[in-house]
């Protein structure tokens, strides 16, 4: 990963050049995919806390880029975050200022405010944001598409499954950053659990109040061990890379965990009840395809939900061993009742 350093004498240059320098030095570096077609549609993506290798939404977004390269012939660049992602605004501006990049994607709710402002500053360029979460009443620029999922509905299914499978009558929830989106995961989980078992006991906890809460596996493990010791036999975690610590706690104690964003059976296949997946890779692929072909849906939040299984629970040979067939049948029935409007869940 390339880093550049500049002499203090540059401070005497024009303000435009100074901004350019700050953009270069404020980010952790830009990686380029091997270019085979200089005339290809170019996408720039900025990761958030955890970066590549988080086994969660960042990796899923990167998979979407790879799918778009394979299926659509695009080229792409990406920028990794530094620390707690304080350089995300500079990284977005660096991508937006690149004349070859036609679509800029920010990965994560913490990009919302910055990408909205930058989209206004670059009206001729397209932008998209995964888990876009604007304040009520915010006018979304027409060149910005907010990618959102039905987290609460998916979490409702997670809660129902946890309550059906719990042997102790106590289940847990661990969120990453205490924010309104992660609270949606918590409330959906709680509602789903009480839908099938009104007297279920639910223990909740959050790792922190900043973006670093999504990248603290040690804290995730600590909270999970505490909930398991208090009687929870299943924990639903919505905590990004911090969830790796929750998985380790489940493996260590022989208890169960439900993950989010991507199925993570590989660290502990005997302990992974299921995962509530957001098909970020498919949503990124679809957004790129639309942007390339005149179907870009800017100026609003675009929902990728249960109906086409963009939001869904994982089902495979490992989860099949852990879930009672009657519970799976009940969850499928609940999923259909949500789609049919028989169960109302307000996102």
C-alpha positions as a printed Julia matrix, in Angstrom:
347×3 Matrix{Float64}:
   0.0     0.0     0.0
   1.57    3.28   -1.1
   2.05    6.23    1.27
   3.1     9.73    0.2
   4.75   12.46    2.28
   4.93   16.12    1.35
   7.19   19.02    2.36
   5.78   21.77    4.62
   6.64   24.2     1.85
   3.51   23.03    0.05
   1.54   25.03    2.59
   2.48   28.11    0.62
   0.81   26.83   -2.54
  -2.71   27.57   -3.61
  -5.61   26.37   -1.49
  -6.67   24.0    -4.24
  -3.31   22.22   -4.2
  -3.35   22.13   -0.42
  -6.72   20.35   -0.42
  -5.33   17.86   -2.91
  -2.3    17.16   -0.73
  -4.43   16.72    2.36
  -6.6    14.24    0.56
  -3.56   12.18   -0.35
  -1.92   12.28    3.07
  -5.14   11.98    5.06
  -5.94    8.5     3.73
  -4.19    5.23    4.29
  -3.54    4.71    0.59
  -5.42    3.7    -2.5
  -5.22    0.19   -3.93
  -5.88   -0.45   -7.6
  -7.22   -3.65   -9.06
  -5.06   -4.87  -11.94
  -6.27   -2.92  -14.96
  -6.91   -4.88  -18.13
  -9.16   -2.34  -19.85
  -8.4     1.37  -19.49
 -11.77    2.24  -21.05
 -13.75    0.16  -18.54
 -16.32    1.67  -16.18
 -14.4     2.59  -13.01
 -15.72    2.27   -9.44
 -14.05    3.61   -6.3
 -14.9     2.07   -2.92
 -13.98    3.27    0.56
 -14.05    0.73    3.38
 -14.95    1.61    6.94
 -13.59    0.37   10.27
 -12.33   -3.18   10.05
 -11.44   -2.88    6.37
 -10.89   -5.92    4.21
 -10.69   -9.1     6.22
 -13.44   -8.17    8.67
 -15.42  -11.28    7.6
 -18.46   -9.01    7.58
 -19.89   -6.14    5.53
 -16.56   -4.81    4.22
 -15.62   -8.2     2.8
 -19.09   -8.61    1.35
 -18.84   -5.22   -0.39
 -15.45   -6.18   -1.82
 -16.95   -9.42   -3.12
 -19.53   -7.25   -4.91
 -16.7    -5.38   -6.65
 -15.13   -8.65   -7.72
 -18.47   -9.91   -9.05
 -18.93   -6.66  -10.99
 -15.45   -7.02  -12.48
 -16.2   -10.61  -13.49
 -19.73  -10.09  -14.78
 -19.69   -6.47  -16.0
 -16.05   -5.88  -16.86
 -15.53   -2.94  -14.5
 -12.26   -1.78  -12.98
 -12.06   -0.59   -9.38
  -9.9     1.11   -6.76
 -10.4     0.99   -3.01
  -9.12    2.74    0.09
  -8.57    1.11    3.47
  -9.42    3.09    6.62
  -7.02    4.33    9.27
  -7.67    3.81   12.97
 -11.32    4.51   13.72
 -11.98    5.66   10.16
 -11.52    9.37   10.83
 -10.15    9.79    7.3
 -13.31    8.56    5.56
 -14.29   12.06    4.38
 -10.86   12.68    2.84
 -10.89    9.22    1.25
 -14.28    9.86   -0.35
 -13.07   13.19   -1.71
  -9.97   11.55   -3.11
 -12.12    9.06   -5.0
 -14.58   11.73   -6.13
 -11.76   13.92   -7.45
 -10.38   11.09   -9.61
 -11.62   11.86  -13.15
 -11.56    8.17  -14.12
 -13.91    7.04  -11.34
 -17.6     7.23  -12.27
 -19.2     5.71   -9.16
 -18.0     6.14   -5.56
 -19.24    3.74   -2.86
 -18.93    4.2     0.91
 -19.35    1.09    3.05
 -21.2     1.65    6.31
 -23.66    3.92    8.07
 -20.89    6.21    9.35
 -20.34    7.48    5.79
 -23.85    8.91    5.56
 -23.24   12.57    6.41
 -19.93   12.87    4.55
 -21.06   11.14    1.36
 -24.23   13.27    1.25
 -22.17   16.47    1.39
 -19.62   15.23   -1.15
 -22.34   14.11   -3.57
 -23.6    17.7    -3.56
 -20.07   18.94   -4.26
 -19.65   16.56   -7.23
 -23.05   16.59   -8.98
 -21.63   15.02  -12.14
 -20.52   11.86  -10.35
 -22.6     9.01   -8.92
 -22.39    7.89   -5.3
 -23.8     5.0    -3.27
 -23.68    4.25    0.45
 -24.2     0.88    2.13
 -26.42    1.13    5.24
 -27.2     4.75    4.37
 -28.77    6.37    7.42
 -29.7    10.05    6.97
 -31.31   12.22    9.58
 -35.1    12.59    9.14
 -35.9    15.31    6.63
 -32.51   15.18    4.9
 -32.76   15.85    1.17
 -30.83   13.1    -0.59
 -28.97   14.34   -3.7
 -30.19   12.88   -6.99
 -26.72   11.43   -7.67
 -26.65    9.47   -4.39
 -28.28    6.08   -3.87
 -28.74    4.81   -0.32
 -28.38    1.02   -0.08
 -30.43   -0.27    2.84
 -31.63   -3.65    4.0
 -34.54   -4.89    6.08
 -32.43   -5.49    9.18
 -35.37   -5.4    11.53
 -37.32   -8.02    9.59
 -34.27  -10.26    9.33
 -33.6    -9.78   13.04
 -37.23  -10.68   13.76
 -36.52  -14.06   12.17
 -33.33  -14.38   14.23
 -35.22  -13.69   17.44
 -37.98  -16.16   16.59
 -35.43  -18.87   15.81
 -33.41  -18.18   18.97
 -36.53  -18.39   21.14
 -37.66  -21.61   19.48
 -34.24  -23.23   19.9
 -33.3   -21.93   23.37
 -33.17  -24.58   26.06
 -32.67  -22.16   28.97
 -35.37  -19.6    28.15
 -32.7   -16.88   28.06
 -31.1   -15.46   24.92
 -28.67  -12.59   24.3
 -27.98   -9.75   21.92
 -24.65   -7.96   21.34
 -24.48   -4.89   19.12
 -21.4    -3.03   17.93
 -21.78    0.75   17.92
 -24.83    1.88   19.88
 -26.69    3.57   17.02
 -30.21    3.67   15.64
 -29.48    1.05   12.96
 -28.01   -1.42   15.47
 -30.94   -0.68   17.77
 -33.15   -1.84   14.87
 -31.36   -5.18   14.99
 -31.98   -5.36   18.73
 -35.66   -4.4    18.58
 -36.4    -6.75   15.68
 -34.69   -9.6    17.54
 -36.66   -8.86   20.71
 -39.99   -8.65   18.85
 -39.35  -11.88   16.97
 -38.4   -13.77   20.11
 -41.48  -12.6    21.99
 -43.69  -13.34   18.98
 -43.08  -17.07   19.49
 -42.31  -17.09   23.23
 -43.7   -14.07   25.13
 -41.92  -14.94   28.38
 -38.44  -15.3    26.87
 -35.67  -13.48   28.78
 -33.36  -11.3    26.64
 -30.0    -9.86   27.75
 -28.67   -6.99   25.61
 -25.32   -5.24   25.41
 -23.37   -2.88   23.12
 -19.63   -2.79   22.6
 -19.23    0.98   22.37
 -20.38    4.37   21.17
 -17.96    4.95   18.26
 -17.05    3.22   15.03
 -14.25    1.31   16.76
 -16.97   -0.79   18.42
 -17.18   -2.73   15.15
 -13.53   -3.77   15.43
 -13.02   -4.97   19.0
 -13.17   -8.8    19.15
 -11.78   -8.84   22.7
 -14.69   -6.74   23.98
 -17.12   -8.85   21.96
 -15.81  -12.0    23.62
 -15.96  -10.41   27.08
 -19.61   -9.37   26.67
 -20.56  -12.75   25.23
 -18.93  -14.71   28.04
 -20.84  -12.51   30.49
 -24.19  -13.2    28.8
 -23.53  -16.93   28.54
 -22.64  -17.01   32.25
 -26.0   -15.38   33.03
 -27.93  -18.18   31.35
 -28.11  -17.2    27.68
 -27.55  -20.21   25.44
 -27.91  -18.3    22.13
 -26.53  -14.81   21.32
 -27.37  -12.76   18.24
 -24.46  -10.48   17.36
 -24.57   -7.45   15.07
 -21.08   -6.13   15.66
 -18.92   -6.38   12.55
 -15.42   -7.71   13.18
 -16.12   -7.62   16.94
 -18.41  -10.56   16.29
 -15.36  -12.8    15.88
 -14.94  -12.5    19.65
 -18.57  -13.5    20.21
 -18.04  -16.56   18.0
 -14.94  -17.51   20.0
 -16.93  -17.22   23.24
 -19.6   -19.53   21.79
 -16.98  -22.05   20.75
 -15.25  -21.86   24.13
 -18.46  -22.36   26.12
 -20.21  -24.77   23.77
 -23.11  -22.33   23.35
 -24.7   -20.98   20.13
 -24.41  -17.74   18.17
 -26.34  -16.08   15.34
 -24.27  -13.75   13.15
 -25.08  -10.95   10.71
 -24.07   -9.74    7.25
 -22.18  -12.89    6.22
 -22.39  -16.54    7.23
 -19.39  -17.24    9.49
 -19.67  -20.96   10.08
 -15.98  -21.63    9.46
 -14.61  -20.44   12.85
 -17.06  -22.59   14.83
 -19.42  -24.65   12.63
 -20.8   -26.53   15.65
 -21.84  -23.28   17.33
 -23.34  -21.26   14.46
 -27.12  -21.56   14.6
 -27.54  -19.37   11.51
 -26.65  -15.91   10.19
 -28.97  -13.09    9.15
 -27.33  -12.14    5.91
 -27.47   -8.85    4.08
 -26.48   -9.62    0.49
 -24.26   -6.54    0.28
 -22.29   -8.18   -2.52
 -25.42   -8.6    -4.66
 -26.63   -5.09   -3.79
 -23.26   -3.57   -4.79
 -23.32   -5.57   -8.04
 -26.89   -4.45   -8.79
 -26.09   -0.8    -8.01
 -23.06   -0.84  -10.31
 -25.03   -2.54  -13.08
 -27.78    0.07  -12.78
 -25.29    2.95  -12.78
 -23.67    1.61  -15.95
 -26.95    1.1   -17.77
 -29.05    4.18  -17.04
 -31.08    2.68  -14.19
 -29.32    4.38  -11.28
 -31.8     5.05   -8.45
 -30.51    8.22   -6.82
 -32.19   10.66   -4.5
 -33.57    8.01   -2.18
 -32.95    4.95   -0.06
 -33.22    1.76   -2.06
 -34.41   -1.2    -0.01
 -32.97   -4.67   -0.58
 -35.27   -6.85    1.47
 -36.78  -10.21    2.29
 -38.78  -10.49   -0.92
 -35.8   -11.35   -3.13
 -33.78  -12.72   -0.2
 -31.35   -9.81   -0.2
 -32.07   -9.97    3.53
 -32.37  -13.58    4.67
 -31.24  -16.22    7.13
 -28.48  -18.64    6.18
 -29.37  -22.26    5.61
 -26.74  -24.9     4.83
 -25.46  -28.29    5.93
 -24.01  -26.91    9.17
 -27.1   -24.97   10.28
 -29.31  -27.88    9.23
 -27.61  -30.01   11.89
 -28.4   -27.5    14.63
 -31.94  -26.35   13.78
 -34.92  -28.53   14.53
 -36.92  -29.18   11.32
 -40.1   -27.96   13.02
 -38.35  -24.68   13.94
 -37.2   -24.21   10.33
 -40.75  -24.78    9.13
 -42.05  -22.24   11.64
 -39.46  -19.64   10.57
 -40.37  -20.08    6.89
 -44.02  -19.6     7.8
 -43.19  -16.42    9.74
 -41.1   -15.13    6.83
 -44.03  -15.61    4.47
 -46.43  -13.97    6.92
 -44.13  -10.93    7.01
 -44.1   -10.77    3.19
 -47.89  -11.18    3.1
 -48.39   -8.39    5.65
 -49.91  -10.7     8.25
 -47.06   -9.77   10.59
 -46.38   -6.04   10.58
 -42.82   -4.9    11.31
 -42.09   -1.19   11.03
 -38.55   -0.57    9.76
